[in-house]
Amino acid sequence: MAEVLTVFDAPVTDELGTYEARAVGRPTPTGMWEGWLEFVPIDGRGDVLVSGVETTQPERTHLAYWATGLTPVYLQGALRRARTPTTVRVRVVPQPVSDAPAPRVATAAPSAGMPSAILDPFEIGERSLDVLAQELRALHGPRLTNIITAYGLNPGGEDLTGMTDAQLARFIVVAVETQMAQRAR
């Protein structure tokens, strides 16, 4: 429980009023003692201003001794601190919104006997055709041919056997861009 340790004889004044200053203290749950100041309006009007913790001491006698050494200049500063307390910003630990990841989206698997494609060119192409071109440049002929076959990107049945990896990649990008433009119409 808090107790008044000292009432100061000289009033403390600022532009908004004149106050009786009091040093107040209490024991903390850790066994230490904390002290602060109260400023009571002498005219009885207005709120009592209370400072934040000004000191923490190991024993009550040390806290009382601290209170006896406070000067008028210290009390002026404490009144200013009580009037405009320091704002402390505390980082809030973010909490997840979800309890699990999103479920995987199933895409239609190629028919039995069809080659499997290492990537979905439409999924990447919808985001960026440039990124699709980059992804395809990292692949070689058989993988590129699998993508063309799995996604039906050669409806005209062009002969792809003589094409380089770069030509196959460009073929895929053009076919994806063409089909996406047709879907958009």
C-alpha positions in Angstrom: 0.0 0.0 0.0 1.3 3.5 -0.9 2.2 6.0 1.8 3.2 9.7 1.8 6.8 9.9 2.7 7.3 13.7 2.7 5.2 16.8 2.1 7.3 19.7 0.8 6.9 23.1 2.4 7.5 25.2 -0.6 4.8 25.1 -3.3 5.7 24.2 -6.8 4.3 26.5 -9.5 4.1 26.4 -13.3 2.0 28.4 -15.8 -1.1 26.3 -15.0 -1.2 26.4 -11.2 0.4 26.1 -7.8 0.7 22.7 -6.2 1.7 21.1 -2.9 4.3 18.4 -3.7 4.4 15.1 -1.9 6.8 12.2 -2.2 4.9 8.9 -2.2 6.2 5.3 -2.1 5.2 1.7 -1.9 6.8 -1.8 -1.8 6.9 -3.7 -5.1 6.2 -7.4 -5.5 10.0 -7.9 -5.9 10.7 -6.5 -2.4 12.0 -3.2 -3.7 10.5 0.2 -2.9 9.4 2.6 -5.7 8.8 6.3 -5.2 6.9 9.0 -7.2 5.6 12.5 -6.7 2.0 13.8 -6.4 1.1 17.4 -7.0 -2.1 18.5 -5.3 -3.6 21.9 -6.5 -3.4 24.3 -3.6 -6.7 26.0 -4.6 -8.4 22.6 -4.6 -9.5 22.9 -8.2 -8.2 20.6 -10.9 -6.8 17.1 -10.8 -3.9 15.8 -8.8 -0.9 15.3 -11.0 1.0 12.1 -10.5 4.5 11.5 -11.8 5.8 8.1 -13.0 8.2 6.1 -10.9 11.0 8.5 -10.0 13.2 6.0 -8.1 13.4 2.5 -6.9 15.2 1.7 -3.7 16.0 -1.6 -1.9 14.5 -0.5 1.4 11.8 1.9 2.7 14.4 3.9 4.7 16.4 4.4 1.5 13.3 5.7 -0.2 12.5 8.1 2.6 16.1 9.3 2.5 15.8 9.9 -1.3 12.7 12.0 -0.7 14.4 14.3 1.8 17.1 15.2 -0.8 14.7 16.4 -3.5 15.3 20.1 -4.4 12.9 22.7 -5.8 14.5 22.3 -9.2 13.9 18.5 -9.2 10.3 19.1 -8.1 9.8 21.6 -11.0 11.1 18.9 -13.5 8.9 16.2 -11.9 5.8 18.5 -12.2 6.7 18.9 -15.9 7.1 15.1 -16.3 3.8 14.5 -14.5 2.0 17.0 -16.9 3.6 15.4 -20.0 4.4 11.8 -19.3 6.9 10.0 -21.5 5.3 7.8 -24.1 6.9 4.4 -24.3 6.3 2.4 -27.5 6.3 -1.3 -26.9 6.7 -3.6 -29.8 3.7 -5.9 -30.1 4.5 -9.5 -30.9 2.5 -10.3 -34.0 0.1 -13.2 -33.7 -0.7 -15.5 -36.7 -4.1 -15.1 -38.3 -4.2 -18.7 -39.4 -3.6 -22.0 -37.7 -2.5 -23.9 -40.8 -1.2 -23.2 -44.3 -3.7 -22.9 -47.2 -4.6 -26.2 -48.8 -2.8 -27.1 -51.9 -4.6 -26.5 -55.1 -5.0 -29.6 -57.2 -4.6 -29.2 -61.0 -5.6 -31.7 -63.6 -3.0 -34.3 -64.0 -2.0 -35.2 -67.6 -3.6 -38.3 -69.0 -2.0 -41.7 -68.4 0.9 -42.2 -70.7 1.3 -38.4 -71.2 4.6 -36.9 -70.1 4.5 -34.9 -66.8 5.4 -31.3 -67.0 7.8 -29.8 -64.5 5.8 -26.5 -64.3 2.5 -25.1 -65.3 3.2 -22.4 -67.9 -0.2 -20.8 -67.6 0.1 -20.3 -63.8 3.4 -18.6 -64.2 2.4 -16.8 -67.5 -0.6 -15.2 -65.8 1.7 -13.5 -63.4 4.4 -12.6 -65.8 5.4 -13.8 -69.3 9.0 -12.5 -68.6 9.2 -14.7 -65.5 7.9 -17.6 -67.5 10.6 -17.1 -70.1 13.3 -17.0 -67.4 12.0 -20.2 -65.8 11.9 -22.0 -69.2 15.5 -20.9 -70.1 16.6 -22.9 -67.1 15.2 -26.1 -68.6 16.5 -28.3 -71.4 14.9 -29.9 -74.5 13.1 -33.0 -73.0 11.5 -31.0 -70.2 10.4 -28.3 -72.5 8.9 -30.8 -74.9 7.0 -32.4 -72.0 5.5 -29.0 -71.1 4.4 -28.5 -74.7 2.8 -32.0 -74.9 1.2 -31.9 -71.4 -0.5 -28.6 -71.9 -1.4 -29.0 -75.6 0.7 -26.1 -76.7 1.3 -27.5 -80.2 -2.2 -27.8 -81.7 -0.8 -27.4 -85.3 1.5 -30.4 -84.8 4.7 -28.5 -85.8 7.9 -30.5 -85.9 9.8 -29.6 -82.7 12.7 -32.0 -83.1 15.1 -29.6 -84.8 14.4 -26.7 -82.3 17.1 -25.6 -79.8 16.2 -25.2 -76.1 15.9 -21.4 -76.6 13.5 -21.9 -79.5 11.4 -24.4 -77.5 11.2 -21.9 -74.6 10.1 -19.1 -76.9 7.6 -21.5 -78.6 6.0 -22.1 -75.1 5.9 -18.4 -74.2 4.2 -17.5 -77.5 1.7 -20.4 -77.2 0.8 -19.4 -73.6 0.5 -15.8 -74.6 -1.8 -16.7 -77.5 -4.0 -19.0 -75.5 -4.4 -16.4 -72.7 -5.3 -13.7 -75.2 -8.0 -16.0 -76.7 -9.4 -16.8 -73.3 -9.6 -13.1 -72.5 -11.9 -12.4 -75.5 
